[in-house]
């Protein structure tokens, strides 16, 4: 007997499912400042979200459930739109160090309090669970700034969650639709990949956060590259890959009057985008009506809810005012 992973549809054996079914979905903030690279454990997440945070720098939120990792690095602070995305999951736990504050549109702390988010790792809030949630790598600190050297591991995060009595009832989890392959009713166009900037300009600084994804027919995965087309690597030198990419266009702008340059991303609402899988691209629309509702994707041609192929998913939140450049070869 096999059970589908409620996040990405990957089939899990009965024994493994029974061992992990009550542990909460663990969302971890992972920074992508070039000075902090390489990241650890992006490849262990069931789904990764990526968005620009400020100054053209992107940040990841990996959601862990089916796989463990002995290191997740480097940890960073919460953002309001990542908090909004947590409503897609039943009883999640949020691991972050710090948070954005200010206007309600960008204030992650206000949002977490409003939604009652279970969270660990933040030393600034005495109501939070902090003891043992993360460590700082002293060897890392010899060559990198201290903010790039915080790490944790999934075992300790789930141990802390268990100590708090934070479990998970999967019957409350809304899943997307999954199948072994995308149904033929959804007609995709051949496209081997794309390149994109997260901001509408590319200079000597933020070019380091431009991305190219290329489909590899042999592995049936999308390979991630830097702007100069060198492989994008995570520790210990493994190229970052994914099975499916969600390219979700959102309203995005710098919050007026915010001295830190925090970005606003509207993930509650609706819009359009693309889903890339198997070397094809599918035009979709998306809708998320409230924090507690699941983000849903619909095929633009048929209007039917999209059926995802089983596999790891990477969601890119992209400003709707500009687009990617398709790869031709």
LINTA-V926688 format. One record per residue. N is the residue number from 1. SS is DSSP state (alpha for helix, beta for strand, coil for the rest). Layout:
# LINTA-V926688
N | SS
N | SS
This chain:
# LINTA-V926688
1 | coil
2 | beta
3 | beta
4 | beta
5 | coil
6 | coil
7 | coil
8 | coil
9 | coil
10 | coil
11 | beta
12 | beta
13 | beta
14 | alpha
15 | alpha
16 | alpha
17 | alpha
18 | alpha
19 | alpha
20 | alpha
21 | coil
22 | coil
23 | beta
24 | coil
25 | coil
26 | beta
27 | beta
28 | beta
29 | beta
30 | beta
31 | beta
32 | coil
33 | coil
34 | alpha
35 | alpha
36 | alpha
37 | coil
38 | coil
39 | coil
40 | beta
41 | coil
42 | alpha
43 | alpha
44 | alpha
45 | coil
46 | coil
47 | beta
48 | beta
49 | beta
50 | beta
51 | beta
52 | beta
53 | beta
54 | beta
55 | coil
56 | coil
57 | beta
58 | beta
59 | beta
60 | beta
61 | beta
62 | beta
63 | beta
64 | beta
65 | coil
66 | coil
67 | coil
68 | coil
69 | coil
70 | coil
71 | coil
72 | beta
73 | beta
74 | coil
75 | beta
76 | coil
77 | coil
78 | beta
79 | coil
80 | alpha
81 | alpha
82 | alpha
83 | alpha
84 | alpha
85 | alpha
86 | alpha
87 | alpha
88 | alpha
89 | coil
90 | coil
91 | coil
92 | coil
93 | beta
94 | beta
95 | beta
96 | coil
97 | coil
98 | coil
99 | beta
100 | coil
101 | coil
102 | coil
103 | coil
104 | coil
105 | coil
106 | coil
107 | coil
108 | alpha
109 | alpha
110 | alpha
111 | alpha
112 | alpha
113 | alpha
114 | alpha
115 | alpha
116 | coil
117 | coil
118 | beta
119 | beta
120 | beta
121 | coil
122 | coil
123 | coil
124 | coil
125 | coil
126 | coil
127 | coil
128 | coil
129 | beta
130 | coil
131 | coil
132 | coil
133 | coil
134 | coil
135 | beta
136 | beta
137 | coil
138 | alpha
139 | alpha
140 | alpha
141 | alpha
142 | coil
143 | coil
144 | coil
145 | coil
146 | alpha
147 | alpha
148 | alpha
149 | coil
150 | beta
151 | beta
152 | beta
153 | coil
154 | alpha
155 | alpha
156 | alpha
157 | alpha
158 | alpha
159 | alpha
160 | alpha
161 | alpha
162 | alpha
163 | alpha
164 | coil
165 | coil
166 | coil
167 | beta
168 | coil
169 | coil
170 | alpha
171 | alpha
172 | alpha
173 | coil
174 | coil
175 | coil
176 | coil
177 | beta
178 | beta
179 | beta
180 | coil
181 | coil
182 | coil
183 | coil
184 | coil
185 | coil
186 | coil
187 | coil
188 | coil
189 | beta
190 | beta
191 | coil
192 | coil
193 | beta
194 | beta
195 | beta
196 | beta
197 | coil
198 | coil
199 | coil
200 | coil
201 | coil
202 | coil
203 | coil
204 | coil
205 | coil
206 | alpha
207 | alpha
208 | alpha
209 | alpha
210 | coil
211 | beta
212 | beta
213 | beta
214 | beta
215 | beta
216 | beta
217 | coil
218 | coil
219 | coil
220 | coil
221 | beta
222 | beta
223 | beta
224 | beta
225 | beta
226 | coil
227 | coil
228 | coil
229 | coil
230 | coil
231 | beta
232 | coil
233 | beta
234 | beta
235 | coil
236 | coil
237 | coil
238 | beta
239 | beta
240 | coil
241 | beta
242 | beta
243 | coil
244 | beta
245 | beta
246 | beta
247 | beta
248 | beta
249 | beta
250 | beta
251 | beta
252 | beta
253 | beta
254 | beta
255 | coil
256 | coil
257 | coil
258 | coil
259 | coil
260 | coil
261 | coil
262 | coil
263 | beta
264 | beta
265 | beta
266 | beta
267 | coil
268 | coil
269 | beta
270 | beta
271 | beta
272 | beta
273 | beta
274 | beta
275 | beta
276 | beta
277 | beta
278 | coil
279 | coil
280 | beta
281 | beta
282 | beta
283 | beta
284 | beta
285 | beta
286 | beta
287 | beta
288 | beta
289 | coil
290 | coil
291 | coil
292 | coil
293 | coil
294 | coil
295 | coil
296 | beta
297 | beta
298 | beta
299 | beta
300 | coil
301 | coil
302 | coil
303 | coil
304 | coil
305 | beta
306 | coil
307 | beta
308 | beta
309 | beta
310 | coil
311 | coil
312 | coil
313 | beta
314 | beta
315 | beta
316 | beta
317 | beta
318 | beta
319 | beta
320 | coil
321 | coil
322 | coil
323 | coil
324 | coil
325 | beta
326 | beta
327 | coil
328 | coil
329 | coil
